[in-house]
Amino acid sequence: MAIPFPMINPVAVQIGPIAIHWYALAYIAGIFGGWKYAAHIIRRHNIAITKDQLDDALFWAAMGIIFGGRLGYVLFYKPDYYWQHPMEILQLWNGGMSFHGGFLGVVIALIAFCRYHRLSFWKMIDVAACVTPIGLLLGRLANFINGELYGRVTDVSWAMVFPRGGDLPRHPSQLYEAFGEGVVMFAVFYILQKHTAMLKHPSMAAGLFLWMYGTIRFLVEFAREPDDFLGLLQFGLSMGQWLCVPMILGGMFVMIRAGRKPHA
């Protein structure tokens, strides 16, 4: 027995030959929602970032997501394939994005942006950590609508048969990630930024984000089907899990370091 997969058209709007996919709308809504929420946090905590600077940072971060996410997928998941087919690297419409690559892209983009504008990188990245779960939630829901990144075969009562995953019931791992990376992380950061002095400790929010995302993603990967072209790697872990290990360790280090510093 399995729950029927809701057959939602991945194309949200079709205007003649132009198709707008839910995945694209998720990116747009996530960036817009994060921008509005970031402005609220900056005002609430009197962080020294102007509206114009936030607007510019949004553009830099968006470019970091797109280029970093694509390059991360190319380098982490299919380096041999793209070495032989380099022209396909730019074919974003064929899919293939990596969260870990997008994360690194945003970090690099914001480092460059903050140096250029002489802003505190840690304050900027702490704000970004608080708002990123919005995009993660919407992105994972878009993965579910597309029927991609589904889970491993299981007999749990809430299993689903995904159109791309054969005839066997599988974990709806996209929904697990949407809940953990999106709902849970947003709730934790909302409570901490509102009721604690977390943002008074530069890099504390960033460290918490690294640790929480890495831990949640690492655990959910046990229910997620590994990429068929990679399978499981050393010690039976997936590529996603191996990429989360430095996030978990780095997050712990950053939080400990931030906790030893006085309030900003």
CORSUL-V451973 format. One record per residue. N is the residue number from 1. SS is DSSP state (2 for helix, 1 for strand, 0 for the rest). Layout:
{{N,SS} {N,SS}}
//
This chain:
{{1,0} {2,0} {3,1} {4,0} {5,0} {6,0} {7,0} {8,0} {9,0} {10,0} {11,1} {12,1} {13,1} {14,1} {15,1} {16,0} {17,0} {18,1} {19,1} {20,1} {21,1} {22,2} {23,2} {24,2} {25,2} {26,2} {27,2} {28,2} {29,2} {30,2} {31,2} {32,2} {33,2} {34,2} {35,2} {36,2} {37,2} {38,2} {39,2} {40,2} {41,2} {42,2} {43,2} {44,2} {45,0} {46,0} {47,0} {48,0} {49,0} {50,0} {51,2} {52,2} {53,2} {54,2} {55,2} {56,2} {57,2} {58,2} {59,2} {60,2} {61,2} {62,2} {63,2} {64,2} {65,2} {66,2} {67,2} {68,2} {69,2} {70,2} {71,2} {72,2} {73,2} {74,2} {75,2} {76,2} {77,0} {78,0} {79,2} {80,2} {81,2} {82,2} {83,2} {84,2} {85,0} {86,2} {87,2} {88,2} {89,2} {90,2} {91,0} {92,2} {93,2} {94,2} {95,0} {96,0} {97,0} {98,0} {99,2} {100,2} {101,2} {102,2} {103,2} {104,2} {105,2} {106,2} {107,2} {108,2} {109,2} {110,2} {111,2} {112,2} {113,2} {114,2} {115,2} {116,2} {117,2} {118,0} {119,0} {120,0} {121,2} {122,2} {123,2} {124,2} {125,2} {126,2} {127,2} {128,2} {129,2} {130,2} {131,2} {132,2} {133,2} {134,2} {135,2} {136,2} {137,2} {138,2} {139,2} {140,2} {141,2} {142,2} {143,2} {144,2} {145,2} {146,2} {147,0} {148,0} {149,0} {150,0} {151,1} {152,0} {153,1} {154,0} {155,0} {156,0} {157,0} {158,0} {159,0} {160,1} {161,0} {162,0} {163,0} {164,0} {165,0} {166,0} {167,0} {168,0} {169,0} {170,1} {171,0} {172,0} {173,2} {174,2} {175,2} {176,2} {177,2} {178,2} {179,2} {180,2} {181,2} {182,2} {183,2} {184,2} {185,2} {186,2} {187,2} {188,2} {189,2} {190,2} {191,2} {192,2} {193,2} {194,2} {195,2} {196,0} {197,0} {198,2} {199,2} {200,2} {201,0} {202,0} {203,0} {204,2} {205,2} {206,2} {207,2} {208,2} {209,2} {210,2} {211,2} {212,2} {213,2} {214,2} {215,2} {216,2} {217,2} {218,2} {219,2} {220,2} {221,0} {222,0} {223,0} {224,1} {225,0} {226,0} {227,0} {228,0} {229,0} {230,0} {231,0} {232,0} {233,0} {234,2} {235,2} {236,2} {237,0} {238,0} {239,2} {240,2} {241,2} {242,2} {243,2} {244,2} {245,2} {246,2} {247,2} {248,2} {249,2} {250,2} {251,2} {252,2} {253,2} {254,2} {255,2} {256,2} {257,2} {258,2} {259,2} {260,0} {261,0} {262,0} {263,0} {264,0}}
//
